[in-house]
Amino acid sequence: MAAQPISMPTELPNEIKTVIDKLLSGFNNKDSALYSSAFGGEVVVIDGMAPYRWAGPNAQGRWFADAEKWAHDLGVADENIGYDKVIRADVVDKHAYVVLSANLSFTLKGQRASRLGILTFTLAKQGGEWKIESQAWGRLS
């Protein structure tokens, strides 16, 4: 019997979209408090800059501070990340897994540039509210 293709939902439930949009707005506006408010509990952040993995309480705050320093040291400005489509969105009970096709645009030493990538999140419903538990960025270009 031939394997059947698996259908992956590509729509975000509104509650989850709201949390991810809050995170992106915090990043794009360099608002650490707004960015951090999207997370809850023990957090893991994976990114393409050393030390590549931040984990534990306030991992997102430590990543945000490290990302700001990294961008400043390299002369990166005007960073903005957005997503053009949902690759996968699974919600099972109080847990969710979301994969987004994303684009990071920025200015590097006066020149505009962009990088395509994948943003992956895991979320959990905590106290009746969705919170991000992990965030990973994978660069495609």
N, CA, C and O atoms as a MOPAC input file, in Angstrom:
PM7 MOZYME 1SCF
protein

 N      0.84400 1    -1.17400 1     0.00000 1
 C      0.00000 1     0.00000 1     0.00000 1
 C      0.89100 1     1.24000 1     0.00000 1
 O      1.81900 1     1.33200 1     0.80400 1
 N      0.62300 1     2.18000 1    -0.88200 1
 C      1.42900 1     3.40300 1    -1.00000 1
 C      1.19500 1     4.31200 1     0.19700 1
 O      0.08900 1     4.39900 1     0.73200 1
 N      2.25800 1     4.98300 1     0.60000 1
 C      2.15300 1     5.93400 1     1.71200 1
 C      1.26700 1     7.09900 1     1.29800 1
 O      1.36600 1     7.60400 1     0.18000 1
 N      0.41300 1     7.51100 1     2.19800 1
 C     -0.47500 1     8.63300 1     1.95300 1
 C      0.22200 1     9.92900 1     2.35800 1
 O      0.88800 1     9.96900 1     3.39300 1
 N      0.08000 1    10.99100 1     1.56100 1
 C      0.67300 1    12.26900 1     1.95100 1
 C      0.02900 1    12.77400 1     3.24400 1
 O     -1.16900 1    12.60000 1     3.46800 1
 N      0.83900 1    13.39300 1     4.07600 1
 C      0.34300 1    13.94500 1     5.32800 1
 C      0.03000 1    15.41700 1     5.10700 1
 O      0.86100 1    16.16900 1     4.59700 1
 N     -1.15700 1    15.81500 1     5.48800 1
 C     -1.56100 1    17.21100 1     5.36000 1
 C     -1.12100 1    17.98300 1     6.60300 1
 O     -1.46100 1    17.59700 1     7.72100 1
 N     -0.37900 1    19.05300 1     6.42100 1
 C      0.08000 1    19.89400 1     7.51700 1
 C     -0.73100 1    21.18100 1     7.51600 1
 O     -0.74400 1    21.90400 1     6.52000 1
 N     -1.40900 1    21.47500 1     8.62400 1
 C     -2.16500 1    22.73200 1     8.67300 1
 C     -1.23600 1    23.92500 1     8.43300 1
 O     -0.11200 1    23.96000 1     8.93300 1
 N     -1.71100 1    24.88000 1     7.67700 1
 C     -0.90400 1    26.06700 1     7.37200 1
 C     -1.60500 1    27.35400 1     7.81100 1
 O     -1.32100 1    28.43300 1     7.29100 1
 N     -2.50200 1    27.23100 1     8.75000 1
 C     -3.18200 1    28.38700 1     9.33200 1
 C     -2.83900 1    28.43700 1    10.81400 1
 O     -2.84800 1    27.41300 1    11.49700 1
 N     -2.54100 1    29.61900 1    11.30000 1
 C     -2.28000 1    29.78100 1    12.72500 1
 C     -3.56700 1    30.12300 1    13.45600 1
 O     -4.29400 1    31.02300 1    13.03500 1
 N     -3.86400 1    29.41400 1    14.55200 1
 C     -4.98400 1    29.86200 1    15.38300 1
 C     -4.71100 1    31.29800 1    15.85200 1
 O     -3.56300 1    31.65400 1    16.11600 1
 N     -5.74300 1    32.10600 1    15.95300 1
 C     -5.57500 1    33.52200 1    16.29900 1
 C     -4.78300 1    33.74300 1    17.57200 1
 O     -3.94300 1    34.64100 1    17.62200 1
 N     -5.03200 1    32.93000 1    18.62500 1
 C     -4.31000 1    33.10100 1    19.89200 1
 C     -2.80500 1    32.92200 1    19.70300 1
 O     -2.01100 1    33.64100 1    20.30900 1
 N     -2.42000 1    31.97200 1    18.87200 1
 C     -1.00400 1    31.70000 1    18.63500 1
 C     -0.40800 1    32.76700 1    17.71800 1
 O      0.71300 1    33.22300 1    17.94400 1
 N     -1.14400 1    33.16200 1    16.69700 1
 C     -0.67200 1    34.23100 1    15.81000 1
 C     -0.39900 1    35.50400 1    16.60900 1
 O      0.59500 1    36.18900 1    16.37000 1
 N     -1.27800 1    35.81800 1    17.55300 1
 C     -1.12000 1    37.01400 1    18.37800 1
 C      0.18400 1    36.97500 1    19.17900 1
 O      0.88300 1    37.98400 1    19.27100 1
 N      0.51100 1    35.82800 1    19.75200 1
 C      1.74800 1    35.69500 1    20.54400 1
 C      2.97900 1    35.84800 1    19.64800 1
 O      3.92900 1    36.54100 1    20.01200 1
 N      2.96500 1    35.20900 1    18.49000 1
 C      4.11600 1    35.29500 1    17.57000 1
 C      4.24500 1    36.72200 1    17.03500 1
 O      5.35700 1    37.24000 1    16.92400 1
 N      3.13300 1    37.35600 1    16.70700 1
 C      3.18800 1    38.75000 1    16.24400 1
 C      3.73500 1    39.67300 1    17.33400 1
 O      4.45100 1    40.62700 1    17.02900 1
 N      3.40900 1    39.40100 1    18.60200 1
 C      3.93700 1    40.18800 1    19.72100 1
 C      5.45600 1    40.03900 1    19.78500 1
 O      6.17000 1    41.02900 1    19.94900 1
 N      5.95300 1    38.81100 1    19.65700 1
 C      7.38600 1    38.55400 1    19.66800 1
 C      8.07400 1    39.30500 1    18.52600 1
 O      9.08800 1    39.96900 1    18.74100 1
 N      7.52700 1    39.20000 1    17.32000 1
 C      8.14100 1    39.86000 1    16.16400 1
 C      8.10000 1    41.37600 1    16.30600 1
 O      9.05700 1    42.05700 1    15.93800 1
 N      7.01400 1    41.90500 1    16.83000 1
 C      6.91300 1    43.34500 1    17.05400 1
 C      7.96000 1    43.80200 1    18.06800 1
 O      8.59100 1    44.84300 1    17.88400 1
 N      8.14400 1    43.03200 1    19.13000 1
 C      9.16600 1    43.35900 1    20.11400 1
 C     10.55600 1    43.36300 1    19.50500 1
 O     11.35500 1    44.25800 1    19.78200 1
 N     10.84900 1    42.36300 1    18.67300 1
 C     12.15500 1    42.30800 1    18.00900 1
 C     12.31500 1    43.48300 1    17.05300 1
 O     13.32900 1    44.18000 1    17.09200 1
 N     11.33000 1    43.70700 1    16.20000 1
 C     11.43100 1    44.74500 1    15.17100 1
 C     11.51100 1    46.14900 1    15.75800 1
 O     12.12800 1    47.03600 1    15.16800 1
 N     10.89200 1    46.35300 1    16.91100 1
 C     10.90100 1    47.67100 1    17.55000 1
 C     11.96800 1    47.78800 1    18.63700 1
 O     12.02900 1    48.78900 1    19.35100 1
 N     12.79800 1    46.77100 1    18.75500 1
 C     13.87100 1    46.74800 1    19.76600 1
 C     13.30000 1    46.98700 1    21.16200 1
 O     13.86300 1    47.73100 1    21.96500 1
 N     12.16700 1    46.33400 1    21.42700 1
 C     11.47000 1    46.43200 1    22.70300 1
 C     11.63100 1    45.09300 1    23.43300 1
 O     10.82500 1    44.17900 1    23.26100 1
 N     12.67300 1    44.99700 1    24.24000 1
 C     12.99600 1    43.76100 1    24.93700 1
 C     11.85600 1    43.28000 1    25.82900 1
 O     11.60200 1    42.07800 1    25.90600 1
 N     11.16900 1    44.19600 1    26.50100 1
 C     10.07100 1    43.80900 1    27.39300 1
 C      8.92200 1    43.18000 1    26.60200 1
 O      8.37600 1    42.15700 1    27.01400 1
 N      8.55300 1    43.78400 1    25.47000 1
 C      7.48400 1    43.23300 1    24.63800 1
 C      7.89500 1    41.87400 1    24.08900 1
 O      7.11800 1    40.92100 1    24.13400 1
 N      9.11700 1    41.78500 1    23.56900 1
 C      9.64400 1    40.52700 1    23.04100 1
 C      9.57600 1    39.44600 1    24.12300 1
 O      9.04700 1    38.36000 1    23.88400 1
 N     10.10500 1    39.73900 1    25.30200 1
 C     10.16900 1    38.75500 1    26.38300 1
 C      8.79700 1    38.34000 1    26.88600 1
 O      8.63000 1    37.22200 1    27.37400 1
 N      7.80900 1    39.22800 1    26.77500 1
 C      6.47400 1    38.92400 1    27.29400 1
 C      5.77700 1    37.80100 1    26.52200 1
 O      4.78000 1    37.25600 1    26.99600 1
 N      6.28300 1    37.45500 1    25.35200 1
 C      5.69700 1    36.37200 1    24.56400 1
 C      6.11700 1    34.99600 1    25.08600 1
 O      5.51800 1    33.98300 1    24.72400 1
 N      7.14700 1    34.96200 1    25.93500 1
 C      7.70400 1    33.70500 1    26.43300 1
 C      7.18000 1    33.38100 1    27.81900 1
 O      6.69600 1    34.25400 1    28.53900 1
 N      7.28600 1    32.10600 1    28.17900 1
 C      6.91800 1    31.68200 1    29.51800 1
 C      7.77000 1    30.52300 1    29.98300 1
 O      8.19000 1    29.68700 1    29.18300 1
 N      8.02500 1    30.47300 1    31.28700 1
 C      8.72100 1    29.33900 1    31.88400 1
 C     10.14600 1    29.16600 1    31.41100 1
 O     10.84100 1    30.12800 1    31.08500 1
 N     10.56100 1    27.91600 1    31.38300 1
 C     11.89400 1    27.56200 1    30.89300 1
 C     11.89600 1    27.74500 1    29.38200 1
 O     11.00900 1    27.24500 1    28.69000 1
 N     12.88700 1    28.45700 1    28.87600 1
 C     12.92000 1    28.82300 1    27.45800 1
 C     14.22400 1    28.32800 1    26.82800 1
 O     15.25700 1    28.24500 1    27.49300 1
 N     14.15500 1    28.00000 1    25.53100 1
 C     15.33700 1    27.68800 1    24.73600 1
 C     15.27700 1    28.54400 1    23.47500 1
 O     14.25300 1    28.58800 1    22.79300 1
 N     16.38400 1    29.22500 1    23.17300 1
 C     16.50200 1    30.00900 1    21.94600 1
 C     17.72600 1    29.49800 1    21.20600 1
 O     18.80300 1    29.36500 1    21.78600 1
 N     17.55500 1    29.21100 1    19.91600 1
 C     18.64000 1    28.74400 1    19.04700 1
 C     18.81200 1    29.78300 1    17.94800 1
 O     17.83300 1    30.20200 1    17.33000 1
 N     20.06200 1    30.20600 1    17.69900 1
 C     20.31500 1    31.20600 1    16.66800 1
 C     21.70800 1    30.98100 1    16.09300 1
 O     22.50700 1    30.22900 1    16.65100 1
 N     21.98900 1    31.63500 1    14.97900 1
 C     23.23900 1    31.44300 1    14.26000 1
 C     24.38400 1    32.30800 1    14.72200 1
 O     25.28800 1    32.58000 1    13.93200 1
 N     24.39000 1    32.75300 1    15.96000 1
 C     25.51300 1    33.50800 1    16.51200 1
 C     25.91100 1    32.85900 1    17.83100 1
 O     25.07400 1    32.29700 1    18.53700 1
 N     27.17600 1    32.94200 1    18.15000 1
 C     27.67400 1    32.32700 1    19.38400 1
 C     27.02600 1    32.98100 1    20.58500 1
 O     26.87300 1    34.20300 1    20.61100 1
 N     26.64500 1    32.20800 1    21.57100 1
 C     26.93600 1    30.79200 1    21.79600 1
 C     25.92400 1    29.83300 1    21.16400 1
 O     25.95400 1    28.64300 1    21.47900 1
 N     25.04600 1    30.29100 1    20.30100 1
 C     24.10700 1    29.51700 1    19.48900 1
 C     22.90800 1    28.96100 1    20.24500 1
 O     21.88100 1    28.67100 1    19.63100 1
 N     23.01200 1    28.80400 1    21.56300 1
 C     21.91100 1    28.24900 1    22.35500 1
 C     21.83700 1    28.97400 1    23.69500 1
 O     22.83100 1    29.09100 1    24.41200 1
 N     20.63900 1    29.45700 1    24.01700 1
 C     20.36100 1    30.09400 1    25.29100 1
 C     19.22700 1    29.28800 1    25.92000 1
 O     18.23200 1    29.00700 1    25.25200 1
 N     19.35600 1    28.91400 1    27.18500 1
 C     18.33800 1    28.08300 1    27.82700 1
 C     18.14000 1    28.50100 1    29.27200 1
 O     19.03200 1    29.05800 1    29.91300 1
 N     16.93200 1    28.21300 1    29.76900 1
 C     16.61600 1    28.45700 1    31.16800 1
 C     15.79500 1    29.71400 1    31.36400 1
 O     15.31300 1    30.32300 1    30.40900 1
 N     15.64400 1    30.09200 1    32.64100 1
 C     14.88000 1    31.30000 1    32.93800 1
 C     15.50100 1    32.52000 1    32.25100 1
 O     16.71400 1    32.72000 1    32.29600 1
 N     14.66800 1    33.31500 1    31.62800 1
 C     15.07000 1    34.53300 1    30.91300 1
 C     16.09200 1    34.28900 1    29.79500 1
 O     16.88100 1    35.17900 1    29.47400 1
 N     16.08100 1    33.10800 1    29.21200 1
 C     16.96600 1    32.83700 1    28.06400 1
 C     16.69300 1    33.83700 1    26.94800 1
 O     17.61700 1    34.27800 1    26.26400 1
 N     15.41900 1    34.19700 1    26.76300 1
 C     15.06600 1    35.13800 1    25.70300 1
 C     15.65800 1    36.51600 1    25.97100 1
 O     16.06600 1    37.19600 1    25.03000 1
 N     15.71500 1    36.93800 1    27.20800 1
 C     16.31900 1    38.23000 1    27.54900 1
 C     17.82400 1    38.22800 1    27.32400 1
 O     18.38900 1    39.21100 1    26.84600 1
 N     18.46600 1    37.12200 1    27.67100 1
 C     19.91400 1    37.01200 1    27.44000 1
 C     20.20700 1    36.97700 1    25.94200 1
 O     21.16000 1    37.60000 1    25.47400 1
 N     19.37100 1    36.23500 1    25.18500 1
 C     19.55700 1    36.21200 1    23.72800 1
 C     19.36500 1    37.61500 1    23.15200 1
 O     20.15900 1    38.05000 1    22.31800 1
 N     18.32800 1    38.32400 1    23.58200 1
 C     18.03900 1    39.66000 1    23.06100 1
 C     19.23400 1    40.57500 1    23.29400 1
 O     19.64700 1    41.29200 1    22.38300 1
 N     19.79100 1    40.56300 1    24.49100 1
 C     20.95500 1    41.40400 1    24.80300 1
 C     22.15700 1    41.00400 1    23.95500 1
 O     22.87000 1    41.86900 1    23.44800 1
 N     22.38800 1    39.70500 1    23.79700 1
 C     23.50900 1    39.24100 1    22.96800 1
 C     23.31100 1    39.61400 1    21.50300 1
 O     24.26500 1    39.98700 1    20.82100 1
 N     22.06700 1    39.51200 1    21.01500 1
 C     21.77100 1    39.86300 1    19.62200 1
 C     21.99300 1    41.34900 1    19.37500 1
 O     22.51900 1    41.73600 1    18.33100 1
 N     21.59400 1    42.17900 1    20.32800 1
 C     21.81400 1    43.62300 1    20.21100 1
 C     23.30800 1    43.94000 1    20.16100 1
 O     23.74200 1    44.75000 1    19.34200 1
 N     24.08600 1    43.31300 1    21.02300 1
 C     25.53900 1    43.53700 1    21.03800 1
 C     26.17100 1    43.05100 1    19.73600 1
 O     27.00800 1    43.74400 1    19.15700 1
 N     25.77700 1    41.87100 1    19.27500 1
 C     26.30600 1    41.29900 1    18.03800 1
 C     26.02400 1    42.24400 1    16.86600 1
 O     26.91500 1    42.53300 1    16.06700 1
 N     24.77300 1    42.72500 1    16.76800 1
 C     24.40300 1    43.63400 1    15.67500 1
 C     25.20600 1    44.93100 1    15.75400 1
 O     25.69900 1    45.41700 1    14.73500 1
 N     25.34000 1    45.48700 1    16.94300 1
 C     26.10500 1    46.72300 1    17.12400 1
 C     27.56300 1    46.52300 1    16.71200 1
 O     28.13000 1    47.34400 1    15.99100 1
 N     28.16300 1    45.42900 1    17.17400 1
 C     29.57600 1    45.16100 1    16.87300 1
 C     29.83200 1    44.98200 1    15.37700 1
 O     30.90600 1    45.33600 1    14.89000 1
 N     28.85900 1    44.43600 1    14.64100 1
 C     29.02400 1    44.21400 1    13.19900 1
 C     28.56200 1    45.39100 1    12.34700 1
 O     28.79100 1    45.41100 1    11.13800 1
 N     27.91300 1    46.36700 1    12.97100 1
 C     27.39500 1    47.50300 1    12.21200 1
 C     26.06600 1    47.21900 1    11.55300 1
 O     25.73500 1    47.83200 1    10.53800 1
 N     25.28700 1    46.29100 1    12.11900 1
 C     23.95900 1    45.95800 1    11.60400 1
 C     22.95100 1    46.92500 1    12.20700 1
 O     22.98500 1    47.20000 1    13.40600 1
 N     22.05200 1    47.44000 1    11.37000 1
 C     21.01500 1    48.36000 1    11.83800 1
 C     19.70300 1    48.02800 1    11.14000 1
 O     19.67800 1    47.26500 1    10.17500 1
 N     18.63500 1    48.59700 1    11.62600 1
 C     17.30800 1    48.49900 1    10.99600 1
 C     16.87000 1    47.06700 1    10.73400 1
 O     16.29100 1    46.77500 1     9.68800 1
 N     17.14300 1    46.16900 1    11.68100 1
 C     16.70700 1    44.77700 1    11.51300 1
 C     15.19200 1    44.69100 1    11.57900 1
 O     14.55000 1    45.34000 1    12.40600 1
 N     14.63600 1    43.88100 1    10.69900 1
 C     13.20200 1    43.65800 1    10.68500 1
 C     12.96200 1    42.24200 1    10.19800 1
 O     13.46300 1    41.84000 1     9.14800 1
 N     12.19300 1    41.49400 1    10.96800 1
 C     11.87700 1    40.13100 1    10.54000 1
 C     10.37400 1    39.99500 1    10.36200 1
 O      9.58500 1    40.48300 1    11.17200 1
 N     10.00400 1    39.33100 1     9.29900 1
 C      8.60200 1    39.05600 1     9.01400 1
 C      8.48400 1    37.68600 1     8.39500 1
 O      9.47900 1    37.09800 1     7.97200 1
 N      7.27500 1    37.17900 1     8.34100 1
 C      7.08500 1    35.87300 1     7.70800 1
 C      6.07900 1    35.99600 1     6.58500 1
 O      5.13000 1    36.77700 1     6.65300 1
 N      6.30900 1    35.20000 1     5.54200 1
 C      5.41000 1    35.26400 1     4.39500 1
 C      4.43100 1    34.10800 1     4.36000 1
 O      3.37300 1    34.20800 1     3.74000 1
 N      4.77700 1    32.99600 1     5.03000 1
 C      3.79200 1    31.91800 1     5.07100 1
 C      4.08800 1    30.96700 1     6.22300 1
 O      5.20900 1    30.86300 1     6.72100 1
 N      3.03800 1    30.29000 1     6.61200 1
 C      3.12600 1    29.25800 1     7.64300 1
 C      3.43200 1    27.94700 1     6.92800 1
 O      2.67200 1    27.51400 1     6.06200 1
 N      4.53200 1    27.32700 1     7.28800 1
 C      4.91000 1    26.03800 1     6.70100 1
 C      4.16000 1    24.90500 1     7.40700 1
 O      3.66500 1    23.96700 1     6.78200 1
 N      4.09800 1    25.03300 1     8.73400 1
 C      3.42600 1    24.00800 1     9.52800 1
 C      2.90500 1    24.63500 1    10.81400 1
 O      3.56500 1    25.47300 1    11.42800 1
 N      1.71300 1    24.21500 1    11.20800 1
 C      1.12900 1    24.67200 1    12.46200 1
 C      0.33200 1    23.52200 1    13.06000 1
 O     -0.76600 1    23.21300 1    12.59900 1
 N      0.88300 1    22.89800 1    14.07800 1
 C      0.20300 1    21.80000 1    14.76300 1
 C     -0.14800 1    22.23800 1    16.17400 1
 O      0.68900 1    22.78700 1    16.89000 1
 N     -1.37900 1    21.99600 1    16.56300 1
 C     -1.81400 1    22.26500 1    17.92500 1
 C     -2.44100 1    20.98000 1    18.45400 1
 O     -3.39900 1    20.45800 1    17.88400 1
 N     -1.88000 1    20.47700 1    19.56000 1
 C     -2.39700 1    19.27800 1    20.20400 1
 C     -2.58100 1    19.59800 1    21.67800 1
 O     -1.61200 1    19.79500 1    22.41100 1
 N     -3.83100 1    19.64700 1    22.09800 1
 C     -4.17200 1    19.99100 1    23.47600 1
 C     -3.55600 1    21.33700 1    23.85600 1
 O     -3.92700 1    22.37100 1    23.30100 1
 N     -2.61600 1    21.32200 1    24.80300 1
 C     -2.01500 1    22.56500 1    25.30000 1
 C     -0.62600 1    22.81200 1    24.72000 1
 O      0.15200 1    23.58000 1    25.28600 1
 N     -0.30800 1    22.17400 1    23.60300 1
 C      1.01400 1    22.32800 1    22.99900 1
 C      0.88500 1    22.65700 1    21.52000 1
 O     -0.05400 1    22.21600 1    20.85700 1
 N      1.83700 1    23.43800 1    21.00300 1
 C      1.81400 1    23.81200 1    19.58500 1
 C      3.23200 1    23.83300 1    19.02700 1
 O      4.20500 1    24.07300 1    19.74100 1
 N      3.31000 1    23.57600 1    17.73200 1
 C      4.56800 1    23.59100 1    16.98300 1
 C      4.30200 1    24.39400 1    15.71800 1
 O      3.37800 1    24.08700 1    14.96500 1
 N      5.11600 1    25.42700 1    15.48300 1
 C      4.88500 1    26.32600 1    14.35500 1
 C      6.19400 1    26.53000 1    13.59400 1
 O      7.23600 1    26.79700 1    14.19300 1
 N      6.12700 1    26.40200 1    12.27000 1
 C      7.28100 1    26.65300 1    11.39900 1
 C      6.85900 1    27.70500 1    10.38100 1
 O      5.86000 1    27.54500 1     9.68100 1
 N      7.64000 1    28.78800 1    10.30900 1
 C      7.33500 1    29.90600 1     9.42600 1
 C      8.46100 1    30.12800 1     8.42100 1
 O      9.63700 1    30.01400 1     8.76600 1
 N      8.10700 1    30.44200 1     7.19500 1
 C      9.06000 1    30.92700 1     6.20900 1
 C      9.24400 1    32.41500 1     6.49400 1
 O      8.28000 1    33.18100 1     6.46400 1
 N     10.48600 1    32.82400 1     6.77100 1
 C     10.71900 1    34.18900 1     7.24600 1
 C     11.78800 1    34.89700 1     6.42400 1
 O     12.56200 1    34.27100 1     5.70000 1
 N     11.80800 1    36.22700 1     6.55800 1
 C     12.80700 1    37.05500 1     5.89900 1
 C     13.31600 1    38.08200 1     6.90200 1
 O     12.53900 1    38.84900 1     7.46900 1
 N     14.61500 1    38.08800 1     7.11000 1
 C     15.27000 1    39.06500 1     7.97800 1
 C     15.91300 1    40.10800 1     7.07700 1
 O     16.82500 1    39.79500 1     6.31200 1
 N     15.44100 1    41.34600 1     7.16500 1
 C     16.05600 1    42.42200 1     6.38800 1
 C     16.79100 1    43.35000 1     7.34600 1
 O     16.41500 1    43.47600 1     8.51200 1
 N     17.83400 1    43.99500 1     6.85000 1
 C     18.67800 1    44.82700 1     7.70700 1
 C     19.57000 1    45.70800 1     6.85100 1
 O     19.65400 1    45.53900 1     5.63400 1
 N     20.23100 1    46.64600 1     7.50100 1
 C     21.24600 1    47.46700 1     6.86500 1
 C     22.58700 1    47.06100 1     7.46600 1
 O     22.73600 1    47.00100 1     8.68700 1
 N     23.55100 1    46.78500 1     6.61300 1
 C     24.89400 1    46.42300 1     7.04900 1
 C     25.87300 1    47.40800 1     6.43000 1
 O     26.09700 1    47.41000 1     5.22000 1
 N     26.44600 1    48.23700 1     7.27900 1
 C     27.40200 1    49.25600 1     6.84400 1
 C     26.85200 1    50.08100 1     5.68200 1
 O     27.54100 1    50.32700 1     4.69200 1
 N     25.58700 1    50.50500 1     5.82900 1
 C     24.95800 1    51.38200 1     4.85400 1
 C     24.28100 1    50.68900 1     3.68100 1
 O     23.62100 1    51.35500 1     2.88400 1
 N     24.42000 1    49.37600 1     3.55000 1
 C     23.82400 1    48.64300 1     2.43400 1
 C     22.67300 1    47.77300 1     2.92800 1
 O     22.80900 1    47.06100 1     3.92300 1
 N     21.52700 1    47.83400 1     2.22400 1
 C     20.38500 1    46.98900 1     2.57800 1
 C     20.66500 1    45.55800 1     2.16300 1
 O     21.24600 1    45.30700 1     1.10700 1
 N     20.24800 1    44.62600 1     2.99900 1
 C     20.43100 1    43.20300 1     2.72100 1
 C     19.27700 1    42.43500 1     3.36000 1
 O     18.53400 1    42.97300 1     4.18100 1
 N     19.14300 1    41.18400 1     2.97500 1
 C     18.13800 1    40.33200 1     3.60500 1
 C     18.60400 1    38.89000 1     3.58000 1
 O     19.43400 1    38.49600 1     2.76000 1
 N     18.05200 1    38.11400 1     4.49400 1
 C     18.36300 1    36.69200 1     4.60500 1
 C     17.05300 1    35.93500 1     4.75300 1
 O     16.23000 1    36.25200 1     5.61200 1
 N     16.87100 1    34.93300 1     3.90800 1
 C     15.72000 1    34.05700 1     4.03700 1
 C     16.01300 1    33.02900 1     5.12100 1
 O     17.15800 1    32.61900 1     5.31300 1
 N     14.97400 1    32.62100 1     5.82000 1
 C     15.17700 1    31.63600 1     6.86500 1
 C     13.88900 1    30.98100 1     7.29700 1
 O     12.81400 1    31.22400 1     6.74900 1
 N     14.04100 1    30.14400 1     8.29900 1
 C     12.92300 1    29.43200 1     8.90200 1
 C     12.90600 1    29.79000 1    10.38000 1
 O     13.92400 1    29.67500 1    11.06300 1
 N     11.76400 1    30.21800 1    10.86900 1
 C     11.54900 1    30.43800 1    12.30000 1
 C     10.69500 1    29.28800 1    12.80400 1
 O      9.63200 1    29.00300 1    12.25300 1
 N     11.16200 1    28.63300 1    13.85000 1
 C     10.42700 1    27.52400 1    14.43400 1
 C     10.15000 1    27.83600 1    15.89500 1
 O     11.03000 1    28.29700 1    16.62200 1
 N      8.92300 1    27.58100 1    16.31200 1
 C      8.50700 1    27.83700 1    17.69500 1
 C      7.82000 1    26.60600 1    18.27200 1
 O      7.15500 1    25.86000 1    17.55400 1
 N      7.98900 1    26.40600 1    19.56800 1
 C      7.09900 1    25.54000 1    20.32000 1
 C      6.40500 1    26.44000 1    21.33300 1
 O      7.00300 1    27.37100 1    21.87200 1
 N      5.15500 1    26.14900 1    21.57700 1
 C      4.35100 1    26.93600 1    22.51400 1
 C      3.59800 1    26.00300 1    23.44300 1
 O      3.37500 1    24.83500 1    23.12700 1
 N      3.21100 1    26.53600 1    24.59400 1
 C      2.38200 1    25.79100 1    25.53100 1
 C      1.36800 1    26.75000 1    26.13200 1
 O      1.64600 1    27.93200 1    26.33200 1
 N      0.20200 1    26.22300 1    26.41300 1
 C     -0.82000 1    27.02200 1    27.07900 1
 C     -0.49700 1    26.99000 1    28.56600 1
 O     -0.50400 1    25.93300 1    29.19600 1
 N     -0.21400 1    28.16400 1    29.11400 1
 C      0.17200 1    28.28600 1    30.51500 1
 C     -0.80500 1    29.22300 1    31.19500 1
 O     -0.89600 1    30.39800 1    30.84000 1
 N     -1.54100 1    28.70400 1    32.17500 1
 C     -2.52500 1    29.52800 1    32.87100 1
 C     -3.57400 1    30.10400 1    31.94300 1
 O     -4.02200 1    31.23300 1    32.14100 1
 N     -3.97200 1    29.34900 1    30.93600 1
 C     -4.99400 1    29.81100 1    30.00600 1
 C     -4.48100 1    30.71200 1    28.89100 1
 O     -5.26800 1    31.21400 1    28.08900 1
 N     -3.16500 1    30.92100 1    28.83300 1
 C     -2.57500 1    31.82500 1    27.84100 1
 C     -1.43900 1    31.10500 1    27.10300 1
 O     -0.63300 1    30.40900 1    27.72000 1
 N     -1.38300 1    31.28000 1    25.77800 1
 C     -0.30300 1    30.67900 1    25.00300 1
 C      0.99700 1    31.45400 1    25.23300 1
 O      1.01900 1    32.68500 1    25.20000 1
 N      2.07800 1    30.70600 1    25.46400 1
 C      3.40500 1    31.29000 1    25.64000 1
 C      4.40300 1    30.48700 1    24.81100 1
 O      4.25400 1    29.27800 1    24.63900 1
 N      5.40900 1    31.16800 1    24.30800 1
 C      6.46200 1    30.51000 1    23.54200 1
 C      7.44700 1    29.86400 1    24.50800 1
 O      7.88800 1    30.48500 1    25.47400 1
 N      7.78600 1    28.60500 1    24.23100 1
 C      8.76600 1    27.88300 1    25.04000 1
 C     10.11600 1    27.78300 1    24.33900 1
 O     11.15800 1    27.69500 1    24.98800 1
 N     10.08800 1    27.79600 1    23.00500 1
 C     11.35200 1    27.76300 1    22.27900 1
 C     11.21300 1    28.49200 1    20.94800 1
 O     10.14400 1    28.55100 1    20.34000 1
 N     12.34600 1    29.04100 1    20.52900 1
 C     12.43600 1    29.75300 1    19.25200 1
 C     13.75100 1    29.34500 1    18.60300 1
 O     14.79500 1    29.33000 1    19.25400 1
 N     13.69400 1    29.01600 1    17.32500 1
 C     14.90700 1    28.66800 1    16.58300 1
 C     14.88500 1    29.38000 1    15.23200 1
 O     13.85800 1    29.41500 1    14.55500 1
 N     16.02300 1    29.94300 1    14.85200 1
 C     16.18300 1    30.58900 1    13.55600 1
 C     17.16800 1    29.75700 1    12.75500 1
 O     18.25600 1    29.43800 1    13.23500 1
 N     16.78700 1    29.40400 1    11.52900 1
 C     17.68200 1    28.72000 1    10.60700 1
 C     17.76400 1    29.52000 1     9.32700 1
 O     16.75700 1    29.75000 1     8.65600 1
 N     18.96200 1    29.93800 1     8.99700 1
 C     19.16500 1    30.77900 1     7.81000 1
 C     19.21300 1    29.92100 1     6.54900 1
 O     19.87100 1    28.88100 1     6.52500 1
 N     18.51500 1    30.36000 1     5.50400 1
 C     18.49200 1    29.64700 1     4.22800 1
 C     19.35800 1    30.34100 1     3.18500 1
 O     19.71800 1    29.72400 1     2.18200 1
 N     19.69700 1    31.59000 1     3.39600 1
 C     20.54400 1    32.29000 1     2.41200 1
 C     21.49600 1    33.21900 1     3.12800 1
 O     22.29400 1    33.90000 1     2.48600 1

